[in-house]
Amino acid sequence: MRWLIDARPLADPAQGGVSRVTRGLLEAFISLEKKDEIALATTGAKKPCLNLPHDAACRHFHFHVPNKLWSIGAIAGIIALDREAERRIGKIDAAFLPNLGFVGARQSRPYVLLLHDLSFLIEPRWFSLKTRLWHKAVNAKRLIRRAAHLLAVSEKTKRDAIRLLNIPAERITVIPIGQTLNFSDIPPSSFHLPHSSKYILAMGGNDPRKNIRTAIAAVEELNRAPVFADIHLIIIGRDIIRPSDNELASLYRNAAAFLYPSWYEGYGLPLHEAAQFGTPCIASTAGALPETAPAGTIFADPAKPHHWVEALRIVLSSPRPNPPQLDPQAWQKAAEILRDKLDCIVK
């Protein structure tokens, strides 16, 4: 079999959650014992380095077309990812799309699509006009509905797809998510933190869905107590602070607590990343978080900052928890599910 994989999430400069999940899944998929032929496709003015395991059965080919021009061509039906791939390497049996993207309206080969969340359908006001137009241009609903099979990162995401898009339950499979960050020993002094270096970490930047206002209000209230007056809040996000993976791991590891007051998440990867370093986590009760959050997470209402203050007082007055046990085979299991679904859709 010859599988086409849209590897463009790996070329995203931000390397956010979607990119890290894609990397974990593809590294395991390439390493599977059954050796099918794998074609990794990217677009853009320059060919990116994907940093994936070397394998003789895996090839990376790049379309030297600026991404904006590619998007226009895909919308117009002039180009499609599978057709362009077949012109170079021959027949494609099926494709895997790790995220929504401009693959082309005339995509003809069956594909498996990984769903991270459907927040753009649940509450469009969380997104900028530019992002809303992007979802419309990429024809997200059609792309999801046309998938021969869907993989979902949580049961919540699966239920949302069934409810909002009338996707039959048997066409959606939930996959496990594995570890996405490695240990880092970058000292806190490298980040020019205050002398106390005791801080609370939150993620989201200016994204309204991440509800950073609740985190700010909670820490401001916490600071009114003299015993907590020297605790600072660090907010990271692609539009504020964009740390490298090593820096992010160090920020997690040295934080006194991690706050995630999001209005909606399809999975909540940052909670798992923080917890793997033994950082206490406080999470929203919204979206998939009650289902997917790691053991030991404290939950709070995202609309009530005083609930977060109480949770912080508990966390900061308690011993640091042990990291939760991770399934070392999670990515392997996810890769086997992906291969099984690809096999099924071409039979």
JOHU-V370503 format. One record per run of one state. SS is the DSSP state (A for helix, B for strand, O for the rest). FROM is the first residue (numbers start at 1). TO is the last residue. If there is no record, write none. Layout:
BEGIN
ss->(SS & SS)
from->(FROM & FROM)
to->(TO & TO)
END
This chain:
BEGIN
ss->(O & B & O & A & O & A & O & B & O & B & O & A & O & A & O & B & O & B & O & A & O & A & O & A & O & A & O & B & O & A & O & A & B & O & A & O & B & O & A & O & A & O & A & O & B & O & B & O & A & O & B & O & A & O & B & O & A & O & B & O & A & O & A & O)
from->(1 & 2 & 7 & 8 & 12 & 17 & 31 & 37 & 44 & 58 & 64 & 67 & 77 & 81 & 90 & 94 & 98 & 111 & 116 & 119 & 123 & 124 & 127 & 129 & 138 & 140 & 147 & 149 & 153 & 155 & 166 & 169 & 172 & 175 & 188 & 192 & 199 & 204 & 208 & 211 & 212 & 223 & 226 & 229 & 232 & 238 & 241 & 242 & 245 & 255 & 257 & 261 & 269 & 276 & 281 & 285 & 289 & 293 & 298 & 301 & 305 & 317 & 330 & 347)
to->(1 & 6 & 7 & 11 & 16 & 30 & 36 & 43 & 57 & 63 & 66 & 76 & 80 & 89 & 93 & 97 & 110 & 115 & 118 & 122 & 123 & 126 & 128 & 137 & 139 & 146 & 148 & 152 & 154 & 165 & 168 & 171 & 174 & 187 & 191 & 198 & 203 & 207 & 210 & 211 & 222 & 225 & 228 & 231 & 237 & 240 & 241 & 244 & 254 & 256 & 260 & 268 & 275 & 280 & 284 & 288 & 292 & 297 & 300 & 304 & 316 & 329 & 346 & 347)
END
